[in-house]
């Protein structure tokens, strides 16, 4: 210990320089493995594509600006996967802060995939009411969202003209930074109407949602990076 304390600071600086420069020069590759909950979410979307007949997914944005660094890349990844498998997408928001984030993620990924608004994707925007909105969707999509986010009627749109309620969606995905998965969507949506349901969430939320994977109420779960690296679901 005394030798280390007497070590010339120039030696320490040399090690710091090496620690910074070597990773910049040498290309490092570390294996990236999907955890079982994330793989289940991926496989759920893959099964939609295999079913044919251009399935329809409802993606709900339930997060705000404070969790954008964690959730926005996840949202883009989910949308890119859906578009790449020719799944049509309807996007909605249950958080008022999510409106701009949802629009940016949807328009970016739709443009990348060459999708057409009204035919391949529709954005109906934010509606207040949380659980009431979900219950109303279970009864009538058109009564809940008669217009899209820009005030145009959804009736003439090819994608939404045939949608009646939640039962017409082949998959519902909630991207959440709060308790919308377990307190809004599962009791008032998945349990009541039985639609396939998956979720994406922040790292801190993921462990609390593992029981819903075990019960089958969640078809898959995309958790934040930290929880996926350091946490595994209970047996």
N, C-alpha and C positions, 0 to 999 in steps of 0.2 A: 504494500500500500504506500509506503514511504517513497519507493522508487517511482511509482506512478505520479505521486504528488510533485516529485522533482523533475518529471519528464518535460523536456523542452517543448514549449507551446507550438513551435514550428512543426514538430512531429504530429501534434494533434491536428494542426491546420492541414497538413499533408493528407492525413486520413480523411478529413472532411472533404477536401477537394476530390479525392478518389471516390468517396461515397456519392458525390454529386455527379461527377463526370462519367464514371463507368456505366451507370444505368442509361445515360444519354447516348453512349457509343455502342454498347452491347445490347442486342435485341433479346429481351427476356420474354418467354412464353410460359404462362402458368395454366394448368388445366382448369376449365370452367365446367362444373357439373351441375346440372339442374337438380334441385331437391325434389322429392316425391310430390309435394303439393304443387310446385310449379310445373312439373312434368304432367301432372293430372290436368292442369288448366290448358297446357299446350295440346294434350291429346284430345281434350274435349272439343277444341276448335278444329283439330284434324278430322275428328269424326263427323263434324258438321259438313266439311268439304266432301267427305266420302259419301254422305247421304244424297248428294245431288240436289237438283231443283232449286238452286240458288237460295240457300237458307238466309234468314234474317236474324240479326243480333241487335239487342238493345243495350247500349253502353251508357251508364249513368256516371256522371262526374260529381263526386261528393267530397271535394277538397278545395283548398284555397291557396293563396299566394305563399303562405308560410311553409307549405310542404311541396311547393312546385319543384325544387331541385330533386326531390326523391320521387314524386309521383308523375311528373310530366314525361320523363323518359319512358316510364312504365306504360303510360297511356299511349304514347306513340308506338311502342312495341306491340301492344295489344291490337291497336288499330291496323298497323302494318300487317300483322299476322292475319287478321280477318280479311283485309282487302286482298292479300296474296292468295287466299283460298277462295276468292270469289264470293265471300259472304257479304250480303248487303247490310248496311249499318244505319241504325237510328240512334242519335246521340241526344241525351237530355241532361239536365243539371238539377240537383236538389240542394245545392249550396249556391247562394247568390254570387260569391266570389269566383265560382268555377266557370262562369259564363265565357269570359275571354279566354281562359285556359283551354276550355273544351273546343272553342271555335278555332283556336290556333292549332291544336293537335289534330283536329279533324281535317281542316283545310290543307295542312301540310302533308299529311299522309295520303289524303285523297288525291292531291295533285301529283305526288310521287307515283301513285298507282294508276294515274290516268282515269280516275273515276268521275262519273257525271252526277251532278246534284239532281235529286229528285228520282233518279233511276237507281243509282248505286248507294247513295247515302242521303240522309236528311238530318238536319239539325233543328230540333224543336225548342232549344234554349232552356231557360230556367223557369220553374214554376214553384211558388211557395206552397207549403202544406205538408211536406215530408211524407208521413204515413198516409195522409189523405190522398195525396197524389198517387201513391202506389195502389191503394184500394180502388181509386177511380180508374186507373189503368187496367185493373183486373176486370172492370165492368165494361169500359168503353175507351179505346184509345182516342177516338175522334172527339169524344166529349171532353176528354182530359186535355188534349192538345189539338184544338181545331185549327190552329195556325202554326207555322214554323217560326223560327226565331226572328224573322224579318217581317212577320205579319201577313204572309201569304197563306191562303187556305191550303191544307194538306190534301184535300179531296182530289185535285187534279194530278197530284204527284204519283207517278207510277209505283213507287215503293210503298207509300202509305195508303193508297186507295183501297187495298185489300186487307189492311190490318184492322182487326176488330177489338182485340184485348191482349192481355199478357200471354194468353194461351197461343197466340199466333207467332210468338217469337221462339225461335229454335234455341236461343241462349240469351240470358241476361247477365251482364257483367257490371258490378258496382266497383268503381275505383274510389277508395275511401281513405280519409285521414281522420275520421271520427268514428262514431259508433253506428253509422248507418247500416252496416252489414248485419250485425246481430240484433239491432233494435228496430230497424225499419224494414229492410228487405226480407229477412228470413221469416219473421212472424207474420208480416202483413202481405208479403209477396210470395215467396217460395212455398211456405207452409200452406197458405190459403189457396194458391192457384197452381202449384206444382210444376212451375216451369224450371228447366235446367238453369242453374245459377252458379256463377263463379265470381271471384272477387280479387281485387288487388288492393293492397293496403300498405301503410307505413311499417317500418321495422318494429316499432313498439307495439303495434296492434296485432301482429301476426300470431304470437303464441296464444292469445285469447281466442283466436278463431279456429285453432286446431280441433277442438271438440266438434265443430260443425262439419269438418271434413270426415271425422269418424262416423258421425251420424248419417252422412250422405246428403245433408242439406246444402253443402258446398261441393260442387263437382271439381273444383280446383282453387288454388290460392296462390297468387303471386305476391309474396311478401317483400318488404324492403331488403336491400342488400345485406345489412348487418344481421338481420334475423335469419336470412337464408344461409349465411356463412357460419354463424355461431350457434344456431338453434335448429334442432330437428324435432319433428312431431313426436309426441309420446306414442309408445307401442299400443 
